């Protein structure tokens, strides 16, 4: 579900997109692989 939003947010190099991506990544990987922005 979040994988589809990752590329879209990745295109926008913004802090808000980064946070949104992190939130989705946290739910997807349970905050296991939290990559630094």
mmCIF entry with sequence, helices, sheets and N, C-alpha, C, O atoms, coordinates in Angstrom:
data_MODEL
# 
_entry.id   MODEL 
# 
_entity.id                         1 
_entity.type                       polymer 
_entity.pdbx_number_of_molecules   1 
# 
_entity_poly.entity_id                      1 
_entity_poly.type                           'polypeptide(L)' 
_entity_poly.nstd_linkage                   no 
_entity_poly.nstd_monomer                   no 
_entity_poly.pdbx_seq_one_letter_code       
;(UNK)(UNK)(UNK)(UNK)(UNK)(UNK)(UNK)(UNK)(UNK)(UNK)(UNK)(UNK)(UNK)(UNK)(UNK)(UNK)
(UNK)(UNK)(UNK)(UNK)(UNK)(UNK)(UNK)(UNK)(UNK)(UNK)(UNK)(UNK)(UNK)(UNK)(UNK)(UNK)
(UNK)(UNK)(UNK)(UNK)(UNK)
;
_entity_poly.pdbx_seq_one_letter_code_can   XXXXXXXXXXXXXXXXXXXXXXXXXXXXXXXXXXXXX 
_entity_poly.pdbx_strand_id                 A 
# 
loop_
_entity_poly_seq.entity_id 
_entity_poly_seq.num 
_entity_poly_seq.mon_id 
_entity_poly_seq.hetero 
1 1  UNK n 
1 2  UNK n 
1 3  UNK n 
1 4  UNK n 
1 5  UNK n 
1 6  UNK n 
1 7  UNK n 
1 8  UNK n 
1 9  UNK n 
1 10 UNK n 
1 11 UNK n 
1 12 UNK n 
1 13 UNK n 
1 14 UNK n 
1 15 UNK n 
1 16 UNK n 
1 17 UNK n 
1 18 UNK n 
1 19 UNK n 
1 20 UNK n 
1 21 UNK n 
1 22 UNK n 
1 23 UNK n 
1 24 UNK n 
1 25 UNK n 
1 26 UNK n 
1 27 UNK n 
1 28 UNK n 
1 29 UNK n 
1 30 UNK n 
1 31 UNK n 
1 32 UNK n 
1 33 UNK n 
1 34 UNK n 
1 35 UNK n 
1 36 UNK n 
1 37 UNK n 
# 
_struct_asym.id          A 
_struct_asym.entity_id   1 
# 
loop_
_struct_conf.conf_type_id 
_struct_conf.id 
_struct_conf.pdbx_PDB_helix_id 
_struct_conf.beg_label_comp_id 
_struct_conf.beg_label_asym_id 
_struct_conf.beg_label_seq_id 
_struct_conf.pdbx_beg_PDB_ins_code 
_struct_conf.end_label_comp_id 
_struct_conf.end_label_asym_id 
_struct_conf.end_label_seq_id 
_struct_conf.pdbx_end_PDB_ins_code 
_struct_conf.beg_auth_comp_id 
_struct_conf.beg_auth_asym_id 
_struct_conf.beg_auth_seq_id 
_struct_conf.end_auth_comp_id 
_struct_conf.end_auth_asym_id 
_struct_conf.end_auth_seq_id 
_struct_conf.pdbx_PDB_helix_class 
_struct_conf.details 
_struct_conf.pdbx_PDB_helix_length 
HELX_P HELX_P1 AA1 UNK A 2  ? UNK A 11 ? UNK A 2  UNK A 11 1 ? 10 
HELX_P HELX_P2 AA2 UNK A 15 ? UNK A 29 ? UNK A 15 UNK A 29 1 ? 15 
# 
_struct_conf_type.id          HELX_P 
_struct_conf_type.criteria    ? 
_struct_conf_type.reference   ? 
# 
loop_
_atom_site.group_PDB 
_atom_site.id 
_atom_site.type_symbol 
_atom_site.label_atom_id 
_atom_site.label_alt_id 
_atom_site.label_comp_id 
_atom_site.label_asym_id 
_atom_site.label_entity_id 
_atom_site.label_seq_id 
_atom_site.pdbx_PDB_ins_code 
_atom_site.Cartn_x 
_atom_site.Cartn_y 
_atom_site.Cartn_z 
_atom_site.occupancy 
_atom_site.B_iso_or_equiv 
_atom_site.pdbx_formal_charge 
_atom_site.auth_seq_id 
_atom_site.auth_comp_id 
_atom_site.auth_asym_id 
_atom_site.auth_atom_id 
_atom_site.pdbx_PDB_model_num 
ATOM 1   N N  . UNK A 1 1  ? 0.846  -1.207 0.000  1.00 0.00 ? 1  UNK A N  1 
ATOM 2   C CA . UNK A 1 1  ? 0.000  0.000  0.000  1.00 0.00 ? 1  UNK A CA 1 
ATOM 3   C C  . UNK A 1 1  ? 0.879  1.254  0.000  1.00 0.00 ? 1  UNK A C  1 
ATOM 4   O O  . UNK A 1 1  ? 0.649  2.188  -0.768 1.00 0.00 ? 1  UNK A O  1 
ATOM 5   N N  . UNK A 1 2  ? 1.880  1.257  0.869  1.00 0.00 ? 2  UNK A N  1 
ATOM 6   C CA . UNK A 1 2  ? 2.755  2.450  0.949  1.00 0.00 ? 2  UNK A CA 1 
ATOM 7   C C  . UNK A 1 2  ? 3.764  2.470  -0.187 1.00 0.00 ? 2  UNK A C  1 
ATOM 8   O O  . UNK A 1 2  ? 4.310  3.520  -0.524 1.00 0.00 ? 2  UNK A O  1 
ATOM 9   N N  . UNK A 1 3  ? 4.007  1.305  -0.774 1.00 0.00 ? 3  UNK A N  1 
ATOM 10  C CA . UNK A 1 3  ? 5.017  1.251  -1.850 1.00 0.00 ? 3  UNK A CA 1 
ATOM 11  C C  . UNK A 1 3  ? 4.613  2.137  -3.023 1.00 0.00 ? 3  UNK A C  1 
ATOM 12  O O  . UNK A 1 3  ? 5.471  2.700  -3.703 1.00 0.00 ? 3  UNK A O  1 
ATOM 13  N N  . UNK A 1 4  ? 3.326  2.260  -3.256 1.00 0.00 ? 4  UNK A N  1 
ATOM 14  C CA . UNK A 1 4  ? 2.874  3.093  -4.389 1.00 0.00 ? 4  UNK A CA 1 
ATOM 15  C C  . UNK A 1 4  ? 3.068  4.576  -4.070 1.00 0.00 ? 4  UNK A C  1 
ATOM 16  O O  . UNK A 1 4  ? 3.299  5.379  -4.974 1.00 0.00 ? 4  UNK A O  1 
ATOM 17  N N  . UNK A 1 5  ? 2.976  4.933  -2.812 1.00 0.00 ? 5  UNK A N  1 
ATOM 18  C CA . UNK A 1 5  ? 3.118  6.353  -2.437 1.00 0.00 ? 5  UNK A CA 1 
ATOM 19  C C  . UNK A 1 5  ? 4.593  6.727  -2.294 1.00 0.00 ? 5  UNK A C  1 
ATOM 20  O O  . UNK A 1 5  ? 4.942  7.907  -2.314 1.00 0.00 ? 5  UNK A O  1 
ATOM 21  N N  . UNK A 1 6  ? 5.437  5.743  -2.153 1.00 0.00 ? 6  UNK A N  1 
ATOM 22  C CA . UNK A 1 6  ? 6.877  6.033  -1.974 1.00 0.00 ? 6  UNK A CA 1 
ATOM 23  C C  . UNK A 1 6  ? 7.448  6.764  -3.178 1.00 0.00 ? 6  UNK A C  1 
ATOM 24  O O  . UNK A 1 6  ? 8.060  7.818  -3.007 1.00 0.00 ? 6  UNK A O  1 
ATOM 25  N N  . UNK A 1 7  ? 7.272  6.243  -4.394 1.00 0.00 ? 7  UNK A N  1 
ATOM 26  C CA . UNK A 1 7  ? 7.831  6.916  -5.572 1.00 0.00 ? 7  UNK A CA 1 
ATOM 27  C C  . UNK A 1 7  ? 7.241  8.304  -5.758 1.00 0.00 ? 7  UNK A C  1 
ATOM 28  O O  . UNK A 1 7  ? 7.946  9.232  -6.154 1.00 0.00 ? 7  UNK A O  1 
ATOM 29  N N  . UNK A 1 8  ? 5.963  8.450  -5.476 1.00 0.00 ? 8  UNK A N  1 
ATOM 30  C CA . UNK A 1 8  ? 5.326  9.769  -5.646 1.00 0.00 ? 8  UNK A CA 1 
ATOM 31  C C  . UNK A 1 8  ? 5.933  10.771 -4.670 1.00 0.00 ? 8  UNK A C  1 
ATOM 32  O O  . UNK A 1 8  ? 6.276  11.892 -5.046 1.00 0.00 ? 8  UNK A O  1 
ATOM 33  N N  . UNK A 1 9  ? 6.059  10.358 -3.427 1.00 0.00 ? 9  UNK A N  1 
ATOM 34  C CA . UNK A 1 9  ? 6.628  11.280 -2.429 1.00 0.00 ? 9  UNK A CA 1 
ATOM 35  C C  . UNK A 1 9  ? 8.120  11.475 -2.697 1.00 0.00 ? 9  UNK A C  1 
ATOM 36  O O  . UNK A 1 9  ? 8.676  12.543 -2.443 1.00 0.00 ? 9  UNK A O  1 
ATOM 37  N N  . UNK A 1 10 ? 8.749  10.433 -3.210 1.00 0.00 ? 10 UNK A N  1 
ATOM 38  C CA . UNK A 1 10 ? 10.197 10.533 -3.459 1.00 0.00 ? 10 UNK A CA 1 
ATOM 39  C C  . UNK A 1 10 ? 10.447 11.609 -4.523 1.00 0.00 ? 10 UNK A C  1 
ATOM 40  O O  . UNK A 1 10 ? 11.464 12.302 -4.486 1.00 0.00 ? 10 UNK A O  1 
ATOM 41  N N  . UNK A 1 11 ? 9.529  11.738 -5.453 1.00 0.00 ? 11 UNK A N  1 
ATOM 42  C CA . UNK A 1 11 ? 9.697  12.762 -6.516 1.00 0.00 ? 11 UNK A CA 1 
ATOM 43  C C  . UNK A 1 11 ? 9.723  14.144 -5.859 1.00 0.00 ? 11 UNK A C  1 
ATOM 44  O O  . UNK A 1 11 ? 10.511 15.004 -6.252 1.00 0.00 ? 11 UNK A O  1 
ATOM 45  N N  . UNK A 1 12 ? 8.888  14.350 -4.888 1.00 0.00 ? 12 UNK A N  1 
ATOM 46  C CA . UNK A 1 12 ? 8.849  15.687 -4.222 1.00 0.00 ? 12 UNK A CA 1 
ATOM 47  C C  . UNK A 1 12 ? 9.901  15.682 -3.124 1.00 0.00 ? 12 UNK A C  1 
ATOM 48  O O  . UNK A 1 12 ? 9.695  15.048 -2.090 1.00 0.00 ? 12 UNK A O  1 
ATOM 49  N N  . UNK A 1 13 ? 11.000 16.353 -3.312 1.00 0.00 ? 13 UNK A N  1 
ATOM 50  C CA . UNK A 1 13 ? 12.046 16.350 -2.266 1.00 0.00 ? 13 UNK A CA 1 
ATOM 51  C C  . UNK A 1 13 ? 11.662 17.384 -1.208 1.00 0.00 ? 13 UNK A C  1 
ATOM 52  O O  . UNK A 1 13 ? 12.311 18.423 -1.087 1.00 0.00 ? 13 UNK A O  1 
ATOM 53  N N  . UNK A 1 14 ? 10.627 17.104 -0.459 1.00 0.00 ? 14 UNK A N  1 
ATOM 54  C CA . UNK A 1 14 ? 10.189 18.065 0.565  1.00 0.00 ? 14 UNK A CA 1 
ATOM 55  C C  . UNK A 1 14 ? 10.200 17.407 1.938  1.00 0.00 ? 14 UNK A C  1 
ATOM 56  O O  . UNK A 1 14 ? 10.193 16.182 2.059  1.00 0.00 ? 14 UNK A O  1 
ATOM 57  N N  . UNK A 1 15 ? 10.216 18.225 2.945  1.00 0.00 ? 15 UNK A N  1 
ATOM 58  C CA . UNK A 1 15 ? 10.250 17.653 4.316  1.00 0.00 ? 15 UNK A CA 1 
ATOM 59  C C  . UNK A 1 15 ? 8.908  16.994 4.598  1.00 0.00 ? 15 UNK A C  1 
ATOM 60  O O  . UNK A 1 15 ? 8.856  15.959 5.263  1.00 0.00 ? 15 UNK A O  1 
ATOM 61  N N  . UNK A 1 16 ? 7.829  17.575 4.106  1.00 0.00 ? 16 UNK A N  1 
ATOM 62  C CA . UNK A 1 16 ? 6.496  16.996 4.385  1.00 0.00 ? 16 UNK A CA 1 
ATOM 63  C C  . UNK A 1 16 ? 6.413  15.617 3.720  1.00 0.00 ? 16 UNK A C  1 
ATOM 64  O O  . UNK A 1 16 ? 5.914  14.664 4.320  1.00 0.00 ? 16 UNK A O  1 
ATOM 65  N N  . UNK A 1 17 ? 6.893  15.517 2.504  1.00 0.00 ? 17 UNK A N  1 
ATOM 66  C CA . UNK A 1 17 ? 6.853  14.218 1.803  1.00 0.00 ? 17 UNK A CA 1 
ATOM 67  C C  . UNK A 1 17 ? 7.725  13.221 2.558  1.00 0.00 ? 17 UNK A C  1 
ATOM 68  O O  . UNK A 1 17 ? 7.397  12.040 2.673  1.00 0.00 ? 17 UNK A O  1 
ATOM 69  N N  . UNK A 1 18 ? 8.834  13.727 3.065  1.00 0.00 ? 18 UNK A N  1 
ATOM 70  C CA . UNK A 1 18 ? 9.759  12.842 3.807  1.00 0.00 ? 18 UNK A CA 1 
ATOM 71  C C  . UNK A 1 18 ? 9.046  12.293 5.044  1.00 0.00 ? 18 UNK A C  1 
ATOM 72  O O  . UNK A 1 18 ? 9.138  11.103 5.345  1.00 0.00 ? 18 UNK A O  1 
ATOM 73  N N  . UNK A 1 19 ? 8.350  13.154 5.741  1.00 0.00 ? 19 UNK A N  1 
ATOM 74  C CA . UNK A 1 19 ? 7.649  12.721 6.964  1.00 0.00 ? 19 UNK A CA 1 
ATOM 75  C C  . UNK A 1 19 ? 6.555  11.713 6.595  1.00 0.00 ? 19 UNK A C  1 
ATOM 76  O O  . UNK A 1 19 ? 6.390  10.686 7.252  1.00 0.00 ? 19 UNK A O  1 
ATOM 77  N N  . UNK A 1 20 ? 5.825  12.025 5.546  1.00 0.00 ? 20 UNK A N  1 
ATOM 78  C CA . UNK A 1 20 ? 4.750  11.114 5.122  1.00 0.00 ? 20 UNK A CA 1 
ATOM 79  C C  . UNK A 1 20 ? 5.344  9.755  4.766  1.00 0.00 ? 20 UNK A C  1 
ATOM 80  O O  . UNK A 1 20 ? 4.798  8.711  5.124  1.00 0.00 ? 20 UNK A O  1 
ATOM 81  N N  . UNK A 1 21 ? 6.462  9.784  4.062  1.00 0.00 ? 21 UNK A N  1 
ATOM 82  C CA . UNK A 1 21 ? 7.102  8.528  3.655  1.00 0.00 ? 21 UNK A CA 1 
ATOM 83  C C  . UNK A 1 21 ? 7.571  7.766  4.901  1.00 0.00 ? 21 UNK A C  1 
ATOM 84  O O  . UNK A 1 21 ? 7.425  6.547  4.988  1.00 0.00 ? 21 UNK A O  1 
ATOM 85  N N  . UNK A 1 22 ? 8.121  8.487  5.837  1.00 0.00 ? 22 UNK A N  1 
ATOM 86  C CA . UNK A 1 22 ? 8.600  7.851  7.074  1.00 0.00 ? 22 UNK A CA 1 
ATOM 87  C C  . UNK A 1 22 ? 7.431  7.221  7.824  1.00 0.00 ? 22 UNK A C  1 
ATOM 88  O O  . UNK A 1 22 ? 7.542  6.116  8.354  1.00 0.00 ? 22 UNK A O  1 
ATOM 89  N N  . UNK A 1 23 ? 6.324  7.928  7.862  1.00 0.00 ? 23 UNK A N  1 
ATOM 90  C CA . UNK A 1 23 ? 5.156  7.399  8.580  1.00 0.00 ? 23 UNK A CA 1 
ATOM 91  C C  . UNK A 1 23 ? 4.696  6.103  7.918  1.00 0.00 ? 23 UNK A C  1 
ATOM 92  O O  . UNK A 1 23 ? 4.394  5.120  8.595  1.00 0.00 ? 23 UNK A O  1 
ATOM 93  N N  . UNK A 1 24 ? 4.647  6.115  6.596  1.00 0.00 ? 24 UNK A N  1 
ATOM 94  C CA . UNK A 1 24 ? 4.213  4.902  5.885  1.00 0.00 ? 24 UNK A CA 1 
ATOM 95  C C  . UNK A 1 24 ? 5.240  3.793  6.078  1.00 0.00 ? 24 UNK A C  1 
ATOM 96  O O  . UNK A 1 24 ? 4.884  2.627  6.247  1.00 0.00 ? 24 UNK A O  1 
ATOM 97  N N  . UNK A 1 25 ? 6.509  4.163  6.052  1.00 0.00 ? 25 UNK A N  1 
ATOM 98  C CA . UNK A 1 25 ? 7.572  3.160  6.222  1.00 0.00 ? 25 UNK A CA 1 
ATOM 99  C C  . UNK A 1 25 ? 7.489  2.565  7.631  1.00 0.00 ? 25 UNK A C  1 
ATOM 100 O O  . UNK A 1 25 ? 7.713  1.370  7.822  1.00 0.00 ? 25 UNK A O  1 
ATOM 101 N N  . UNK A 1 26 ? 7.171  3.399  8.601  1.00 0.00 ? 26 UNK A N  1 
ATOM 102 C CA . UNK A 1 26 ? 7.086  2.920  9.987  1.00 0.00 ? 26 UNK A CA 1 
ATOM 103 C C  . UNK A 1 26 ? 5.948  1.903  10.104 1.00 0.00 ? 26 UNK A C  1 
ATOM 104 O O  . UNK A 1 26 ? 6.080  0.889  10.789 1.00 0.00 ? 26 UNK A O  1 
ATOM 105 N N  . UNK A 1 27 ? 4.857  2.178  9.443  1.00 0.00 ? 27 UNK A N  1 
ATOM 106 C CA . UNK A 1 27 ? 3.716  1.251  9.518  1.00 0.00 ? 27 UNK A CA 1 
ATOM 107 C C  . UNK A 1 27 ? 4.018  -0.006 8.708  1.00 0.00 ? 27 UNK A C  1 
ATOM 108 O O  . UNK A 1 27 ? 3.590  -1.106 9.059  1.00 0.00 ? 27 UNK A O  1 
ATOM 109 N N  . UNK A 1 28 ? 4.770  0.177  7.610  1.00 0.00 ? 28 UNK A N  1 
ATOM 110 C CA . UNK A 1 28 ? 5.087  -0.974 6.752  1.00 0.00 ? 28 UNK A CA 1 
ATOM 111 C C  . UNK A 1 28 ? 6.140  -1.861 7.413  1.00 0.00 ? 28 UNK A C  1 
ATOM 112 O O  . UNK A 1 28 ? 6.006  -3.084 7.437  1.00 0.00 ? 28 UNK A O  1 
ATOM 113 N N  . UNK A 1 29 ? 7.172  -1.243 7.939  1.00 0.00 ? 29 UNK A N  1 
ATOM 114 C CA . UNK A 1 29 ? 8.259  -2.028 8.549  1.00 0.00 ? 29 UNK A CA 1 
ATOM 115 C C  . UNK A 1 29 ? 8.231  -1.892 10.069 1.00 0.00 ? 29 UNK A C  1 
ATOM 116 O O  . UNK A 1 29 ? 9.175  -2.287 10.754 1.00 0.00 ? 29 UNK A O  1 
ATOM 117 N N  . UNK A 1 30 ? 7.138  -1.328 10.589 1.00 0.00 ? 30 UNK A N  1 
ATOM 118 C CA . UNK A 1 30 ? 7.032  -1.189 12.052 1.00 0.00 ? 30 UNK A CA 1 
ATOM 119 C C  . UNK A 1 30 ? 8.222  -0.404 12.591 1.00 0.00 ? 30 UNK A C  1 
ATOM 120 O O  . UNK A 1 30 ? 8.788  -0.759 13.625 1.00 0.00 ? 30 UNK A O  1 
ATOM 121 N N  . UNK A 1 31 ? 8.600  0.662  11.891 1.00 0.00 ? 31 UNK A N  1 
ATOM 122 C CA . UNK A 1 31 ? 9.719  1.508  12.356 1.00 0.00 ? 31 UNK A CA 1 
ATOM 123 C C  . UNK A 1 31 ? 10.963 0.649  12.569 1.00 0.00 ? 31 UNK A C  1 
ATOM 124 O O  . UNK A 1 31 ? 11.705 0.849  13.531 1.00 0.00 ? 31 UNK A O  1 
ATOM 125 N N  . UNK A 1 32 ? 11.183 -0.298 11.678 1.00 0.00 ? 32 UNK A N  1 
ATOM 126 C CA . UNK A 1 32 ? 12.381 -1.155 11.827 1.00 0.00 ? 32 UNK A CA 1 
ATOM 127 C C  . UNK A 1 32 ? 13.511 -0.602 10.956 1.00 0.00 ? 32 UNK A C  1 
ATOM 128 O O  . UNK A 1 32 ? 14.640 -0.454 11.425 1.00 0.00 ? 32 UNK A O  1 
ATOM 129 N N  . UNK A 1 33 ? 13.210 -0.299 9.696  1.00 0.00 ? 33 UNK A N  1 
ATOM 130 C CA . UNK A 1 33 ? 14.253 0.253  8.809  1.00 0.00 ? 33 UNK A CA 1 
ATOM 131 C C  . UNK A 1 33 ? 13.965 1.729  8.579  1.00 0.00 ? 33 UNK A C  1 
ATOM 132 O O  . UNK A 1 33 ? 13.502 2.113  7.505  1.00 0.00 ? 33 UNK A O  1 
ATOM 133 N N  . UNK A 1 34 ? 14.230 2.538  9.561  1.00 0.00 ? 34 UNK A N  1 
ATOM 134 C CA . UNK A 1 34 ? 13.948 3.977  9.461  1.00 0.00 ? 34 UNK A CA 1 
ATOM 135 C C  . UNK A 1 34 ? 15.128 4.687  8.803  1.00 0.00 ? 34 UNK A C  1 
ATOM 136 O O  . UNK A 1 34 ? 16.092 5.037  9.484  1.00 0.00 ? 34 UNK A O  1 
ATOM 137 N N  . UNK A 1 35 ? 15.065 4.904  7.494  1.00 0.00 ? 35 UNK A N  1 
ATOM 138 C CA . UNK A 1 35 ? 16.176 5.556  6.780  1.00 0.00 ? 35 UNK A CA 1 
ATOM 139 C C  . UNK A 1 35 ? 16.234 7.046  7.074  1.00 0.00 ? 35 UNK A C  1 
ATOM 140 O O  . UNK A 1 35 ? 15.192 7.700  7.119  1.00 0.00 ? 35 UNK A O  1 
ATOM 141 N N  . UNK A 1 36 ? 17.407 7.591  7.271  1.00 0.00 ? 36 UNK A N  1 
ATOM 142 C CA . UNK A 1 36 ? 17.551 9.022  7.548  1.00 0.00 ? 36 UNK A CA 1 
ATOM 143 C C  . UNK A 1 36 ? 17.185 9.851  6.331  1.00 0.00 ? 36 UNK A C  1 
ATOM 144 O O  . UNK A 1 36 ? 17.522 9.496  5.202  1.00 0.00 ? 36 UNK A O  1 
ATOM 145 N N  . UNK A 1 37 ? 16.502 10.941 6.564  1.00 0.00 ? 37 UNK A N  1 
ATOM 146 C CA . UNK A 1 37 ? 16.081 11.768 5.430  1.00 0.00 ? 37 UNK A CA 1 
ATOM 147 C C  . UNK A 1 37 ? 17.294 12.512 4.890  1.00 0.00 ? 37 UNK A C  1 
ATOM 148 O O  . UNK A 1 37 ? 17.174 13.271 3.928  1.00 0.00 ? 37 UNK A O  1 
# 
